């Protein structure tokens, strides 16, 4: 999988990290909330993450 330059990512532990650049290799990702109401960045996460 090559880098998707529309999705930046620096989580190298993820199966979908592009490896050659700080991008995701997926065509799209799913973002979800970590609490009932998201107010700040830390209240969300990339739900497409899979440990390498």
C-alpha positions as protocol buffer text, in pm:
chain_id: "A"
residue {
  index: 1
  type: UNK
  ca { x: 0 y: 0 z: 0 }
}
residue {
  index: 2
  type: UNK
  ca { x: 137 y: 337 z: -97 }
}
residue {
  index: 3
  type: UNK
  ca { x: 87 y: 666 z: 83 }
}
residue {
  index: 4
  type: UNK
  ca { x: -246 y: 847 z: 57 }
}
residue {
  index: 5
  type: UNK
  ca { x: -129 y: 1210 z: 57 }
}
residue {
  index: 6
  type: UNK
  ca { x: -478 y: 1319 z: 166 }
}
residue {
  index: 7
  type: UNK
  ca { x: -440 y: 1146 z: 506 }
}
residue {
  index: 8
  type: UNK
  ca { x: -138 y: 1245 z: 714 }
}
residue {
  index: 9
  type: UNK
  ca { x: -34 y: 1003 z: 989 }
}
residue {
  index: 10
  type: UNK
  ca { x: 272 y: 968 z: 1212 }
}
residue {
  index: 11
  type: UNK
  ca { x: 161 y: 651 z: 1398 }
}
residue {
  index: 12
  type: UNK
  ca { x: 429 y: 415 z: 1274 }
}
residue {
  index: 13
  type: UNK
  ca { x: 291 y: 130 z: 1491 }
}
residue {
  index: 14
  type: UNK
  ca { x: -22 y: 111 z: 1274 }
}
residue {
  index: 15
  type: UNK
  ca { x: -55 y: -157 z: 1008 }
}
residue {
  index: 16
  type: UNK
  ca { x: -173 y: 109 z: 761 }
}
residue {
  index: 17
  type: UNK
  ca { x: 113 y: 357 z: 804 }
}
residue {
  index: 18
  type: UNK
  ca { x: 269 y: 418 z: 461 }
}
residue {
  index: 19
  type: UNK
  ca { x: 620 y: 345 z: 604 }
}
residue {
  index: 20
  type: UNK
  ca { x: 805 y: 561 z: 351 }
}
residue {
  index: 21
  type: UNK
  ca { x: 628 y: 885 z: 452 }
}
residue {
  index: 22
  type: UNK
  ca { x: 407 y: 1009 z: 735 }
}
residue {
  index: 23
  type: UNK
  ca { x: 83 y: 922 z: 559 }
}
residue {
  index: 24
  type: UNK
  ca { x: -188 y: 659 z: 588 }
}
residue {
  index: 25
  type: UNK
  ca { x: -203 y: 398 z: 314 }
}
residue {
  index: 26
  type: UNK
  ca { x: -582 y: 348 z: 335 }
}
residue {
  index: 27
  type: UNK
  ca { x: -822 y: 505 z: 86 }
}
residue {
  index: 28
  type: UNK
  ca { x: -1029 y: 637 z: 377 }
}
residue {
  index: 29
  type: UNK
  ca { x: -1031 y: 622 z: 757 }
}
residue {
  index: 30
  type: UNK
  ca { x: -1301 y: 616 z: 1023 }
}
residue {
  index: 31
  type: UNK
  ca { x: -1278 y: 874 z: 1302 }
}
residue {
  index: 32
  type: UNK
  ca { x: -1476 y: 817 z: 1621 }
}
residue {
  index: 33
  type: UNK
  ca { x: -1530 y: 987 z: 1958 }
}
residue {
  index: 34
  type: UNK
  ca { x: -1371 y: 866 z: 2281 }
}
residue {
  index: 35
  type: UNK
  ca { x: -1641 y: 1023 z: 2496 }
}
residue {
  index: 36
  type: UNK
  ca { x: -2007 y: 1124 z: 2467 }
}
residue {
  index: 37
  type: UNK
  ca { x: -1938 y: 1475 z: 2333 }
}
residue {
  index: 38
  type: UNK
  ca { x: -1615 y: 1565 z: 2154 }
}
residue {
  index: 39
  type: UNK
  ca { x: -1490 y: 1910 z: 2256 }
}
residue {
  index: 40
  type: UNK
  ca { x: -1119 y: 1889 z: 2175 }
}
residue {
  index: 41
  type: UNK
  ca { x: -885 y: 1683 z: 1956 }
}
residue {
  index: 42
  type: UNK
  ca { x: -806 y: 1428 z: 2228 }
}
residue {
  index: 43
  type: UNK
  ca { x: -1177 y: 1337 z: 2239 }
}
residue {
  index: 44
  type: UNK
  ca { x: -1144 y: 1171 z: 1895 }
}
residue {
  index: 45
  type: UNK
  ca { x: -939 y: 886 z: 1752 }
}
residue {
  index: 46
  type: UNK
  ca { x: -867 y: 705 z: 1429 }
}
residue {
  index: 47
  type: UNK
  ca { x: -1089 y: 399 z: 1454 }
}
residue {
  index: 48
  type: UNK
  ca { x: -912 y: 247 z: 1151 }
}
residue {
  index: 49
  type: UNK
  ca { x: -596 y: 184 z: 1359 }
}
residue {
  index: 50
  type: UNK
  ca { x: -469 y: -173 z: 1369 }
}
residue {
  index: 51
  type: UNK
  ca { x: -150 y: -266 z: 1551 }
}
residue {
  index: 52
  type: UNK
  ca { x: 123 y: -380 z: 1313 }
}
